[in-house]
Amino acid sequence: MQGKPDNCTIIIFGASSDLAARKLFPSLYELAMWGNLPQDYRIIGVGRAPLSHAEFRHLINEKMADLLPESMLDASSFASFVERVFYVRVDLAEPNSYDQLRQEIMAVAGRSENCKNLLFYLATPPSLAPIIIRNLQHADLGEKEVTEHGWRKIVVEKPYGRNLQSARELNAVIGEVFSEKRVFRIDHYLGKETVQNIMVFRFSNGIFEPLWNRQHIANVSITIAEDFGIRDRGSFYEEAGLLRDIMQNHALQLLAAVAMEPPVDLSADAVRDEKAKLLRSIRLFTSESVGQAVVFGQYEGYRSEKNVAPDSTVETFAAIKFFIDNWRWKDVPFFVKAGKNLASTVTEIVITFKCPPQNYFGPAESCSYTANQVILQIQPEETIAIKFGAKRPGEAVITDPVYMRFDYKTSFTEAGLTPYHRLLLDAMAGEQMNFIRQDSVEYAWAIIDSIRDAVGTPSPDSYPIHSHGPDSVERIYG
């Protein structure tokens, strides 16, 4: 993004939510401190609680004092920030209540540009999204009601529906009020530096791209593991499960970034065209194929968590073997594993290359031990490593695996923006490359629905807390 975004008013629905407290307001405050926000901006929090502007500002102050380092909470900077923060009480389900929101926008926006340029952020449960969007239209706050120069945009948090049908219904509601170029479906993984670097790593290095295909790559593994459970999200998890919570978005977006074709240019549409084509190429599941391709698990003690049914069959772990039916990847397995309460918290992508046609150095099985790999770690460390075989010192010719490793933190002195910093700026500027387009959402849901339909009623295998998941996961690697 070049330069600062236009002067605008940011309206945050769910202003008292955990997301707003932990991510949105701290990110906006830091962007303001660093001089990244437009010269003249306003922020309006929308909620159900009866709060005055002063009470809401005090609430923000309390929460950010707990979340931000003391060095960031400069008194003068914070005072300058909160004087641009306002609050309005809205009954989200009552259309007439949005007239009050419209009046408040006009009252606090100040300059005319702030009235014309509105960014709506839905930090609310997904079920409220269609209600809020329809009521924005009722109050003439939708994008299609803009009659003068200016813009109105909307940021929608995942999950985008709960299956293909509901995703299409949600997309239809959004499309009635906002054009696709004004819609920003956010997945914070796409704002991570290491995820954004996947495309640069692949397409700017001639030593990798010629090998990035079925002739040279044996398999790809993607792991999204967390060493904690569902915490206080029992109700949400009973509704969604891990398949909808992580696989439909984070995991498939990482897969698309690794496997997509080169875009014709670096425009948002060109990049998202290739991601959509890739998702459309993923082989759907059938009742015949799912048995050797999908494993569900549930960590021990999940059924005792708050707001979880005592006989719940919801999965907290999934391992899936995907195939991509296109020219580049035909018959190359993509192993994707994600889960809660696993041994460690890590997100990484491992590309394993095929063995040489003849092995001169040690027994035949030694190639699997020293197999060439590219390892892209997204978190907790941000690194890229290359694994290859090298001769162990001594007279005998014995090969050992060794690594060359690049670390973002030690290689670059400039700290990158966090995902929410970057994505908030992108949304204000209208840059959509790191957001998910309507067709990609629907292709991803078609894949997940095919798994659900093929599995039927799940019977997840139990696994111990802080393990690597159920033992049954080994069957998908056969």
N, C-alpha and C positions, 0 to 999 in steps of 0.2 A: 504494500500500500504506500502510495506517495502522498506526502503532505497530511494535513489534518482533515478529519471529516467535516462535513457541513455542520453549521450550527443546528442544533436539534433539541427536542425534548424526548427523554427516554422514559417510558411508562412501564413499570415493573408490576405485573400481576403476581400475587403471592409474595408481597413485599416482606412479610414476616416469616417466610418459609426458611428451612435450613439452607437451601440452595442460595437464596438471596443473601442470607447472613454470612455464609461461609465463603461464597465465591463472587457474587455479583457486586455487592457494595464494596467489599475490600478491593476488588479489581478496579472498579470505577474510581475509587479514591486514589489508588496508586497511579492509575493512568493520568488522573488530574495532577497529582504531585509531579509526575515526570513531564508534564506539558504535552501529553498525547491527545487529550480531549480537545474538541473545538473550543474556540475562544469564548463562545457564549453557549452554554448548555444548561439544561434543566433536567432534573430527575424527579419523577412523581411515583411514589409507592402507592399501590392499590391493595387494599385489604378489607376484611370484614370488621375488624376491631374499631371501636370509636376512639380515634386518636387525633390530637391536634398536631400541627406541624412541629411544634416544639417537643411534644411527647415522642413523636416518631424519631426526631433527630437525636433525642436523648437515648432512645432504644438502640439506634445505630451505633452511637458512641460507646455504649456499654458492650455491645457484641464485638465491635472491632477492637476494643481494648483487650479482649480475651484472645483474639485471633491473630492480630498483627504484632510484630516486634515493636518494642517501645520506641526504637529509633525511627520507625515509620510514622508514629503518631505525633507529628509536629503540630503544636497547638494552632499556629496561624494557618497552616495548610488545611488542617481539619476544619477550622472555622470557616475558611473560604469555601470549602467543599460543601458543608452541610447547609450553608445559607442558600444553596441552589437545590436543596432536597426538600420536597414537599410530600404531603400525604392526603389521600382522599379515600373515604370509606365508600365501598360499592358492594351492593348485594349482587354477586356475579350472575345469579340466575334471573334477576329482575331487569328486563330491558330498560325501563324508565330510569333505573339507577345510573345508567351510563350517560344520561343527559347531564347529571351532576359531574361526571368525569370530564365531559366535554367542556363544561363551564370552567372547571378547575384548570384544565389545560390552557384555555384562553386567558385565565386570570393570572397564572404564574409564568406563562411562557415568556413574557416580556417582549422581546423583539419579534417582528413578524416571521422571521425565518424559523424561529422555534415553533411557531404555530403550524407552519406549512410542513416542516420536517419532523415526523413522529416515528419513533422506533418502539414498538410494543414487544415486550418480553414476557412470555408465559412461563413463569416459575411456579406452575400449578400442577396438580395431578392431571394426567393426560385426558381423563374423562371430561374435564372442564373445558378443554380446548374448543370443541365445536360450539359450546354455549357462549363462551367469551367472544368468539369470532362473529357469530351471528348477531350478538348484541352490539358489537362495535359497528357493524353495518347499520343496525337500527338507529344508532346515534350519529350516523353519517361520519364515522371515524375510519371507515375502510379506505383502502388505497384507491379504489375506483371512484370515490367521492371527491378526490382532489381535483379542483377546477382551475387552480392557478399553478404556477411553477412551484415545485416542491415534491416531497415524497412521503410515503407512509409504508413502513416495513414491519414485518412480524418475525420474531424468533420463537420457534416451537421446540420444546424439549422432548426427548424420546421418553417412552416408546411411542411411535407414530401408529396408533391402533394396537390391536392385539392379534390380528390375522390379516390376510389379504383383503377380505371383504371390508372390514372396518377401516383399514388403511385407505382403501379406495373411497369410502364414504367420507373420511376425514379430509382427504385431498380434494374431494368435490366441494365440501363446505369451504375450505380455504380458498379454492379457485373462484368461488362466487364473490369473494370479498377482496382478495389480493391476487395480482398476477404472479406467475411463478418467479419472475425476476425480483420480486419483493419478498419472497418467502425464504427463510433461513432455518432449515431443520438442523439443529445443532447436535453434534456428537463430539464431546470434548477431546476424544482421542485424535481427531483430525487436526486439532490445534497444537499437538505436541511436536516439538522440533524434530524428534527422531522419526516420527511418522511422516512428516513432511519431507524429510531427507531421503525416504525410500526412493522416491521418483528421481531425485538428483543422483543418488548412488547408482541407480540402474542405468539411467539414460545419459549421464555425462561421463561415464567411464568405459572406455573401449575394451578393457580387460574383462568386463563382466557381461555386458549386454549380448555379445555373440554366443555366450554359453548359457544364456537364460532361457532354456527350452528343454523339450523332452529328449533331445539327443544327448544332453549332458547332465541333466538334473534327475536324480533318483527319486527324491521326495521333498516335500516342504512340510515343516511342523510349525504350528503357531500355538503358543501357550499363553493363556491369560489366567493366572493363578493368584488367589488371595489367601493370606494366612488367618483371616478372620471370617466369622459367620455373617449372618444376615443383619446382626445388630438389632435395631428397632424397626426393621422393615418387614416384619412378619406378614402383615396384611397385604403389602405389595407383592411379596414373594409368593404367597398363596395364590394370588391372581395371575402372576406373570411366570414365575419359575425362571431358571437360569437360561433356558433356551430363548425366551423372549427378552430377558434382561441384558444378556451379553452376546449371545450368538447372532441374533438377528441384526445387530448393529455393529458393535466394536469388532467382533471377530470377522464378520464378512467384509467389513470395510478394510481391515488389515489384509485379508486375502486378496481383495480387489487391487489394493495398492501394489502388492507383490507381483501379481500375475497379469495386470492390464497390459494392453499393447501401447506402444508409444503414441502420444497424442499428436495431432497435426500441428499444434502450437500450444502455448501455455495459457490460453484463455480458459476461463472457468468452464465454459460449455464443452470445449474440446477435451479437457481432462475428464470431465464428468461423463462425456459420451463413452469414453473407453472403459470407465468403471462400470457403467450400466451394461455395456456389451459383455463385459466379463461376467457380471452377476447373472446375466441372461443365459450364459453358456454353462453354468454349473448344472450338472446332472441332477435331476430330481430323484427322490427316493420312492421306492415301491415296497410293498410288503415282502417281496422276495429279496430285495437288496439290503433292507434296513438291518437285518439280524447281524450281518458281518460288518456293518458300517457305523452303527450308533450304539453307544453305551451311556446309560443314565446312572447317576449315583445320588445318594443323599447322605449327608454326614450324620454320624451318630449324635443323637441329642437334638436334632432339628425339630422333631415333633414336640419337644418340650419348650421350644422358644415361644415368646409372647405372641399371641394372635395367630398361632399355627395350629391346625387341626391335629388331634392326637392320632389320627389314622392317615395323615397326609401322604400322598404319593408324588408330591412336587419334587422335581430334581434340583439339586444344588450343585451338580457336576454333570458335565456332558463331554464326551469325546466322540468326534465325528470324522469319518473319512470321506472327503469330498473328491469328486472328479470333475474336471473341466473339459467339456467336449468341444474343443477348438483345435486348430492346427498346431499351435505352440505347445499345448499341455496335454494332449490326448494320452490317457492312461497313466499320467503321473499322479500319485496320490498326494492329497493335501490333508494332513492330519491336524485337526484343530481340537484343542483341549482347553476347557475353562472350568473353574470351580471355586467354591467357597471352602474355608477352613482346610486348606491344603498346607503342605509343608513350608511353603514360603510364598511371599508376594513377588511375583515376577511376570512381566510381559515380554516375550521374546519371539523372534522368528528365526528358524534354523533352516537354511537351504543346504541340503546334502547332495553332493555331486556323485555321479557314477564312478565306479572303480575303473582304473586303467584296464585295457583289454588283456593284458598279461602282467602277472605280478612276479617280479624278480627278487623281491626283498622279503623273505620270510614265508611262512605258511600262507596258504590261500586265504584263510580267514583274517589275516592281518590287515587287509584293506579296510574292512569294516571298522577296525580299531583306529586306523589313521585316516579315515575317509575325509576328503576335502569338504569343508563346510564354510558357509558364510553365516555368521550369527549376529543378528540385529537385535540388541536389547533396548526395549522402550523404557522400562522401569524395573527395579529402582535405579539402576545405573543406566546411563545413556551412552552406549558403546556400540562399536562395530568391530567384530573380530573375524579373522580368517584362520581356519584350522588346516594344517597340512602336515605331511609326514617328513621327518628329518632323521638322519642317521645318528644313532646313539654313539658317543665317543667309545673307542675301543677297536679291537681287531675284528670282532664279529660284526657282520652287517645286520643290524637290528634297527628297525624304524620305530620311532615314537611320535605321538602327536604333539605339535607345538603350535603356538598362536602368535599372530600379529594383531595388535589391538589398538584401536583408536578410541579416545575418550573425549566427549564433548567438553567436559569441565576443565580438563588440562590442556586441551588443544586451542580453545577459544577463550580469550579473556573477557569478552563481552557476554553478559548473561542474556539469554533469550527471554522473550515474553512467555508467561505461563499460558496454557491453552485458553483460559477465559479472557485474559488480557487481549490476546490476539484475535479471538473470535468476536469479541465485542467491537473491537475496532473494525474488523472486516465487515460486520453487519452494518455499522454506521456508514462505512464507505461504499457499501453495495458490492463488495467482493465475495463471490459465492463459491470459489474453488474448494474451500474447506468446509462446505456444507453439503448436505445430501439432497439430491434432486428427487422429484416425485417418482420417476420411473425406477430409480435404484431402490427406493423404499419398497415399491411393489414387487420387484424381482426378488428382493431379499425375503419378503414375506411369502412368496410362492415357494421358496426353498424350505423355509421353516414349516409352512403348512404341509408340505409333502412329507416331512419327517413326522409331524404330529399325526397325520392321517395314516401313515404306514405303521407307526408304533401302536396307535390306539390308546387304551388306558395304560399309562406307564407303570412299571414295577421297578423303581430305581434300586440298584444294589447299594447296600450300606457300606460305608467306609469310615475308618477311624479319623478323628480330628487330627490335623497336622500330619496327614499321610499324603501319598501321591494319588489318592483316589482309589476306587474299587479295583480289585485284582482282575476283574473281568475285562478291563480296558485293553488288556494284551491281545484280545481276539481281533481287534480292528487292524492290528499291525500285521496280520497274517497274509 
